[in-house]
């Protein structure tokens, strides 16, 4: 039977039957229990006999989508499903004219949509939706919205964390540091909403420490690509170690049946390995740039650590792909630095360095016309990575190899930004063309 009666048209006593059921469901300990109760109740109204029963069925369908959305948001970390179900809940509550739930489902679909956008690296859209959800919740009336008043405290860590990442992408390091500090403080505040030593409190303490550690990791990756190997971040890992150890410890005591928390646990362990690799390789590069002696690192061990970091990230599925791309870029950097280090230390064993004239002659001999032509052909065939491999193998002049590694790192960064959606295809091709031009200029 088509539903025509609306919630707004019911008497106060009739409306109370619906709101009492909502209160009952909101008091359920888990979303799963609420969903199970609704599914059992739906069986009683599968074939409504009148308008009131049709309205009840519509209501049950709406709240099923509402709690299913919350389940995906809090347990499976499937934000696409969370948004889809909340949009359907909003549509059904709108059809029955249950205004308070129309408002609340609108707030939640906006909030979840913001998180989905941020997880998809669309930071600008994500931040706009998060802020809009905050404003909507502040203005919302009714008892149901009040049940979610603490949600604003849960929004803040994500918002500030996203702002910090946005600042990093724009190379606004001071602003990024300010926002990550606020994200950490906001997570501490959210943790205080829960009983001491409860899994929920450990969740938020773990999230705050993870955000801080991840920020330090991303900043180190940026510094590495810019060849700033003498930065304090690479001289001591104590600052990073403090936060990553706390993150893993708290997340391990959190609700690991929540996919969001489990994903953070995998990522925390992965970046813990990667940060150590970056610091070790940076130390090697710094010694080469300063022409100092240096105990060669265990290159095989560094590659094994990076592969382990990749394996941890694969546990997350598609959501770990951005981090996996960074790890694979690190593997290429290790191979390049290993070759450069071998050249540097082999030259250091010579009893007498070549004179400037000899060095120039050696450089001219290496940069033969044949080598330049091979590079031109590879670039014309869109095989830029093979050019890097060829030059690093063929050239022994450290400064040139250093410049080649810098260009390789810049290309890797462009590829990561293209794959993450933060760089357009046109801008990527323009940047790649500049790198290719720079390589040829170095050789001629």
C-alpha positions as CSV (number, residue, x, y, z in Angstrom):
1,X,0.0,0.0,0.0
2,X,1.5,3.4,-0.9
3,X,2.4,5.5,2.1
4,X,0.7,8.9,2.2
5,X,0.3,9.6,5.9
6,X,3.3,11.6,7.4
7,X,4.8,11.8,10.8
8,X,3.9,15.5,11.0
9,X,0.2,14.6,10.5
10,X,0.1,12.3,13.5
11,X,-1.2,13.2,17.0
12,X,1.3,13.8,19.8
13,X,0.5,10.4,21.3
14,X,1.1,8.7,17.9
15,X,4.3,10.5,17.4
16,X,5.5,9.4,20.8
17,X,5.3,5.8,19.7
18,X,7.9,6.6,17.1
19,X,10.2,8.7,19.3
20,X,10.1,6.1,22.1
21,X,11.3,3.5,19.7
22,X,14.1,5.9,18.6
23,X,15.1,6.5,22.2
24,X,15.2,2.7,22.7
25,X,17.4,2.2,19.7
26,X,19.8,5.1,20.6
27,X,20.3,3.4,24.0
28,X,21.4,0.2,22.4
29,X,25.1,-0.5,23.2
30,X,26.0,-1.1,19.6
31,X,24.8,-0.3,16.1
32,X,24.7,-4.0,15.3
33,X,22.1,-4.6,18.1
34,X,20.0,-1.8,16.9
35,X,20.1,-3.1,13.3
36,X,19.2,-6.6,14.4
37,X,16.2,-5.3,16.3
38,X,15.0,-3.2,13.4
39,X,15.3,-6.1,10.9
40,X,13.2,-8.3,13.2
41,X,10.6,-5.6,13.6
42,X,10.4,-5.0,9.8
43,X,9.1,-8.6,9.4
44,X,5.9,-7.5,11.2
45,X,5.2,-4.8,8.6
46,X,6.3,-6.4,5.4
47,X,2.8,-6.1,4.0
48,X,1.2,-3.0,5.5
49,X,-2.6,-3.0,5.7
50,X,-3.2,0.7,6.1
51,X,-1.5,4.1,6.0
52,X,-0.2,4.0,9.5
53,X,1.4,0.6,9.0
54,X,2.9,1.9,5.8
55,X,4.3,4.9,7.7
56,X,5.8,2.5,10.4
57,X,7.5,0.5,7.6
58,X,8.9,3.6,6.1
59,X,10.2,4.7,9.5
60,X,11.8,1.3,10.1
61,X,13.5,1.4,6.7
62,X,14.8,4.9,7.5
63,X,16.2,4.1,10.8
64,X,17.7,0.8,9.4
65,X,19.7,2.9,6.9
66,X,20.6,5.4,9.7
67,X,22.1,2.8,12.0
68,X,23.7,0.9,9.1
69,X,25.4,4.1,8.1
70,X,26.8,4.5,11.6
71,X,27.9,0.9,11.6
72,X,30.0,1.4,8.5
73,X,31.4,4.6,9.9
74,X,32.4,3.2,13.3
75,X,33.2,-0.4,12.5
76,X,34.1,-1.2,8.8
77,X,35.6,2.2,7.9
78,X,33.7,2.0,4.6
79,X,32.9,5.7,4.3
80,X,31.3,5.3,0.8
81,X,28.7,3.0,2.3
82,X,28.3,5.2,5.3
83,X,27.5,8.2,3.1
84,X,25.2,6.1,0.8
85,X,23.1,4.7,3.7
86,X,22.8,8.1,5.4
87,X,21.7,9.7,2.2
88,X,18.9,7.1,1.9
89,X,18.0,7.7,5.6
90,X,17.7,11.4,4.9
91,X,15.5,10.7,1.8
92,X,13.1,8.5,3.8
93,X,12.9,10.7,6.8
94,X,12.2,13.6,4.4
95,X,9.4,11.6,2.8
96,X,7.7,10.9,6.2
97,X,8.4,14.6,7.3
98,X,10.1,13.6,10.6
99,X,12.0,16.9,10.8
100,X,14.4,16.3,13.6
101,X,15.7,13.1,12.0
102,X,15.8,14.9,8.6
103,X,18.1,17.5,10.2
104,X,20.2,14.9,12.0
105,X,20.6,12.6,9.0
106,X,21.6,15.7,6.9
107,X,24.3,16.6,9.5
108,X,25.6,13.1,9.5
109,X,25.7,12.6,5.7
110,X,27.6,15.9,5.5
111,X,30.0,14.8,8.2
112,X,30.6,11.3,6.8
113,X,30.9,12.9,3.3
114,X,33.7,15.1,4.6
115,X,35.6,12.2,6.0
116,X,35.1,10.2,2.8
117,X,36.5,13.2,0.8
118,X,39.5,13.5,3.1
119,X,40.3,9.8,2.9
120,X,40.2,10.2,-0.9
121,X,42.8,13.0,-0.6
122,X,40.2,15.7,-1.5
123,X,41.2,17.8,1.5
124,X,39.5,21.0,0.4
125,X,36.1,19.5,-0.1
126,X,36.5,17.4,3.0
127,X,37.3,20.4,5.2
128,X,34.4,22.3,3.8
129,X,31.9,19.5,4.6
130,X,33.3,19.0,8.0
131,X,33.0,22.7,8.9
132,X,29.5,22.8,7.4
133,X,28.5,19.8,9.5
134,X,29.9,21.5,12.6
135,X,27.8,24.7,11.9
136,X,24.7,22.6,11.2
137,X,25.1,20.7,14.5
138,X,25.5,23.9,16.5
139,X,22.3,25.3,15.1
140,X,20.3,22.1,15.2
141,X,17.5,21.9,17.8
142,X,15.7,18.9,19.3
143,X,16.8,16.1,21.5
144,X,18.3,13.9,18.8
145,X,20.9,16.4,17.7
146,X,21.8,17.0,21.4
147,X,22.7,13.3,21.6
148,X,25.4,14.1,19.1
149,X,26.7,17.3,20.7
150,X,30.0,15.5,21.6
151,X,30.4,14.8,17.9
152,X,32.0,18.3,17.5
153,X,34.8,17.2,19.8
154,X,35.3,14.2,17.6
155,X,35.4,16.3,14.5
156,X,38.2,18.6,15.6
157,X,41.1,16.1,15.5
158,X,40.3,15.1,11.9
159,X,39.8,18.7,10.8
160,X,43.1,20.0,12.3
161,X,44.9,16.9,11.0
162,X,43.6,17.6,7.5
163,X,44.6,21.2,7.7
164,X,48.1,20.2,8.7
165,X,48.4,17.9,5.7
166,X,47.1,20.7,3.5
167,X,49.7,23.0,4.9
168,X,52.4,20.4,4.2
169,X,51.4,20.1,0.6
170,X,51.6,23.9,0.3
171,X,55.0,23.8,2.1
172,X,53.6,26.0,4.9
173,X,55.6,24.1,7.6
174,X,55.0,26.5,10.5
175,X,51.3,26.5,9.9
176,X,51.4,22.7,9.5
177,X,53.1,22.4,12.9
178,X,50.5,24.6,14.6
179,X,47.6,22.6,13.1
180,X,49.1,19.2,14.0
181,X,49.6,20.4,17.6
182,X,45.9,21.4,17.7
183,X,44.9,18.0,16.3
184,X,46.9,16.3,19.0
185,X,45.3,18.4,21.7
186,X,41.8,17.9,20.3
187,X,42.3,14.1,20.3
188,X,43.3,14.4,24.0
189,X,40.1,16.3,24.7
190,X,38.0,13.7,22.9
191,X,39.7,11.0,25.0
192,X,38.5,12.7,28.2
193,X,34.9,12.1,27.1
194,X,35.3,8.4,28.0
195,X,36.1,6.5,31.2
196,X,39.7,6.1,32.1
197,X,41.5,3.1,30.5
198,X,38.4,2.3,28.4
199,X,38.9,1.1,24.8
200,X,37.3,4.3,23.5
201,X,39.7,6.4,25.5
202,X,42.7,4.4,24.1
203,X,41.3,4.9,20.6
204,X,41.5,8.7,20.9
205,X,44.9,8.7,22.7
206,X,46.2,6.4,19.9
207,X,44.7,8.6,17.2
208,X,46.3,11.8,18.6
209,X,49.7,10.2,18.9
210,X,49.4,8.6,15.4
211,X,48.5,12.0,13.9
212,X,51.6,13.6,15.4
213,X,53.8,10.7,14.3
214,X,52.4,10.6,10.8
215,X,53.0,14.4,10.5
216,X,56.6,13.9,11.4
217,X,56.9,11.0,8.9
218,X,55.4,13.0,6.0
219,X,57.5,16.0,6.8
220,X,60.6,13.8,6.8
221,X,59.6,12.4,3.4
222,X,59.3,15.9,2.1
223,X,62.7,16.9,3.5
224,X,64.2,13.8,2.0
225,X,63.0,14.6,-1.4
226,X,64.4,18.1,-1.1
227,X,67.8,16.6,-0.1
228,X,67.7,18.5,3.3
229,X,69.6,15.6,5.0
230,X,71.1,17.8,7.7
231,X,67.6,18.6,9.2
232,X,67.3,17.8,12.9
233,X,64.5,15.3,12.1
234,X,67.2,13.0,10.6
235,X,69.8,13.5,13.4
236,X,67.6,12.0,16.1
237,X,64.4,9.9,15.9
238,X,63.6,10.4,19.5
239,X,60.7,12.8,18.8
240,X,59.1,10.5,16.3
241,X,59.7,7.4,18.4
242,X,57.9,8.9,21.4
243,X,54.7,9.4,19.4
244,X,54.7,6.3,17.4
245,X,55.3,4.0,20.4
246,X,52.5,5.7,22.3
247,X,50.2,5.4,19.2
248,X,50.8,1.7,18.8
249,X,50.5,1.1,22.6
250,X,47.1,2.9,22.8
251,X,45.7,1.6,19.5
252,X,46.5,-2.0,20.6
253,X,44.3,-1.4,23.7
254,X,41.5,0.2,21.6
255,X,38.6,-1.3,19.8
256,X,40.5,-3.3,17.2
257,X,37.2,-4.8,15.9
258,X,36.7,-1.2,14.6
259,X,38.2,-1.1,11.1
260,X,39.3,2.5,11.5
261,X,41.4,1.7,14.5
262,X,42.8,-1.5,13.0
263,X,43.8,0.4,9.9
264,X,45.6,3.0,12.0
265,X,47.4,0.2,13.8
266,X,48.7,-1.2,10.5
267,X,49.8,2.2,9.3
268,X,51.4,3.1,12.6
269,X,53.6,0.0,12.4
270,X,54.4,0.6,8.7
271,X,55.5,4.2,9.1
272,X,57.5,3.2,12.2
273,X,59.7,1.1,9.9
274,X,59.8,3.7,7.1
275,X,60.9,6.5,9.3
276,X,64.0,4.5,10.4
277,X,64.8,3.8,6.8
278,X,64.6,7.4,5.8
279,X,66.8,8.5,8.7
280,X,69.5,5.9,7.8
281,X,69.5,6.8,4.1
282,X,69.6,10.5,4.9
283,X,72.6,10.0,7.1
284,X,74.4,8.3,4.3
285,X,73.5,11.0,1.8
286,X,74.7,13.7,4.2
287,X,78.1,12.1,4.6
288,X,78.4,11.9,0.8
289,X,77.5,15.5,0.3
290,X,80.0,16.5,3.0
291,X,82.6,14.1,1.6
292,X,82.9,12.4,4.9
293,X,83.6,8.8,5.7
294,X,80.6,6.8,6.8
295,X,79.9,3.2,7.8
296,X,77.8,1.8,4.9
297,X,74.3,0.8,6.0
298,X,72.9,-2.7,5.5
299,X,71.2,-2.0,2.2
300,X,69.5,-5.4,2.2
301,X,68.1,-4.8,5.6
302,X,66.7,-1.4,4.6
303,X,65.0,-2.9,1.6
304,X,63.6,-5.7,3.8
305,X,62.2,-3.1,6.3
306,X,60.6,-1.2,3.4
307,X,59.1,-4.4,2.0
308,X,57.7,-5.2,5.5
309,X,56.2,-1.7,5.6
310,X,54.5,-2.4,2.3
311,X,53.1,-5.7,3.6
312,X,51.6,-4.0,6.6
313,X,50.0,-1.3,4.4
314,X,48.5,-4.0,2.1
315,X,46.5,-5.2,5.1
316,X,44.4,-2.0,4.7
317,X,43.5,-2.7,1.1
318,X,42.8,0.2,-1.2
319,X,43.1,2.8,1.6
320,X,46.7,1.9,2.0
321,X,47.7,2.5,-1.7
322,X,49.0,6.1,-1.1
323,X,51.3,4.8,1.6
324,X,52.4,1.9,-0.6
325,X,53.4,4.3,-3.4
326,X,55.6,6.2,-1.0
327,X,57.2,3.0,0.2
328,X,57.9,2.0,-3.4
329,X,59.4,5.4,-4.1
330,X,61.7,4.8,-1.0
331,X,62.8,1.5,-2.6
332,X,63.9,3.4,-5.7
333,X,65.7,6.0,-3.6
334,X,67.6,3.3,-1.6
335,X,68.8,1.7,-4.9
336,X,69.9,5.1,-6.2
337,X,71.7,6.1,-3.0
338,X,73.3,2.7,-2.8
339,X,74.9,3.2,-6.2
340,X,76.0,6.7,-5.4
341,X,77.5,5.6,-2.1
342,X,79.5,2.8,-3.9
343,X,80.9,5.4,-6.3
344,X,81.7,7.8,-3.4
345,X,83.5,5.3,-1.2
346,X,85.4,3.7,-4.1
347,X,86.7,7.1,-5.0
348,X,87.6,7.8,-1.3
349,X,90.0,4.8,-1.4
350,X,92.1,6.3,-4.1
351,X,95.4,7.6,-2.7
352,X,95.2,10.8,-4.7
353,X,92.2,12.6,-5.9
354,X,92.2,13.6,-9.6
355,X,93.3,17.1,-10.4
356,X,90.6,19.5,-11.6
357,X,91.8,19.1,-15.2
358,X,91.7,15.3,-14.9
359,X,88.2,15.4,-13.4
360,X,87.0,17.5,-16.3
361,X,88.5,15.1,-18.7
362,X,87.0,12.2,-17.0
363,X,83.5,13.8,-17.0
364,X,83.8,14.6,-20.7
365,X,84.8,11.0,-21.4
366,X,81.8,9.7,-19.5
367,X,79.3,12.0,-21.1
368,X,80.0,10.6,-24.6
369,X,77.8,11.5,-27.5
370,X,76.6,7.9,-27.5
371,X,75.3,8.1,-24.0
372,X,73.5,11.4,-24.6
373,X,71.9,10.0,-27.7
374,X,70.7,6.9,-25.8
375,X,69.1,9.2,-23.2
376,X,67.4,11.2,-25.9
377,X,65.9,8.1,-27.4
378,X,64.7,6.8,-24.1
379,X,63.1,10.2,-23.3
380,X,61.4,10.2,-26.7
381,X,60.1,6.7,-25.9
382,X,58.7,8.0,-22.6
383,X,61.1,5.8,-20.6
384,X,62.4,8.4,-18.2
385,X,63.0,6.0,-15.3
386,X,65.3,4.0,-17.6
387,X,67.3,7.2,-18.2
388,X,67.9,7.5,-14.4
389,X,69.0,3.9,-14.2
390,X,71.4,4.4,-17.2
391,X,73.0,7.6,-15.9
392,X,73.5,6.4,-12.4
393,X,75.2,3.3,-13.7
394,X,77.3,5.1,-16.3
395,X,78.3,8.3,-14.5
396,X,80.8,8.4,-11.7
397,X,81.0,12.2,-11.0
398,X,79.3,12.5,-7.6
399,X,77.7,16.0,-8.1
400,X,76.1,14.9,-11.4
401,X,74.8,11.7,-9.8
402,X,73.5,13.7,-6.9
403,X,71.6,16.0,-9.4
404,X,70.2,13.0,-11.2
405,X,68.9,11.5,-7.9
406,X,67.2,14.8,-7.1
407,X,65.5,14.8,-10.5
408,X,64.4,11.2,-9.9
409,X,62.9,12.1,-6.5
410,X,61.1,15.0,-8.1
411,X,59.5,12.7,-10.7
412,X,58.5,10.3,-8.0
413,X,56.8,13.1,-6.1
414,X,54.9,14.2,-9.3
415,X,53.8,10.6,-9.8
416,X,52.5,10.3,-6.3
417,X,50.6,13.6,-6.5
418,X,49.1,12.5,-9.9
419,X,48.0,9.1,-8.4
420,X,46.5,10.7,-5.3
421,X,44.5,13.2,-7.4
422,X,46.2,16.3,-6.1
423,X,47.9,17.0,-9.4
424,X,46.2,17.2,-12.8
425,X,47.5,15.2,-15.8
426,X,48.4,18.4,-17.6
427,X,50.4,19.7,-14.7
428,X,52.1,16.3,-14.3
429,X,53.2,16.3,-18.0
430,X,54.4,19.8,-17.7
431,X,56.5,19.0,-14.7
432,X,57.8,15.8,-16.3
433,X,58.8,17.8,-19.4
434,X,60.8,20.2,-17.2
435,X,62.6,17.3,-15.6
436,X,63.5,15.7,-19.0
437,X,64.7,19.1,-20.2
438,X,66.8,19.5,-17.0
439,X,68.5,16.1,-17.6
440,X,69.5,16.9,-21.1
441,X,70.9,20.3,-20.0
442,X,73.0,18.6,-17.4
443,X,74.5,16.3,-20.0
444,X,75.4,19.0,-22.6
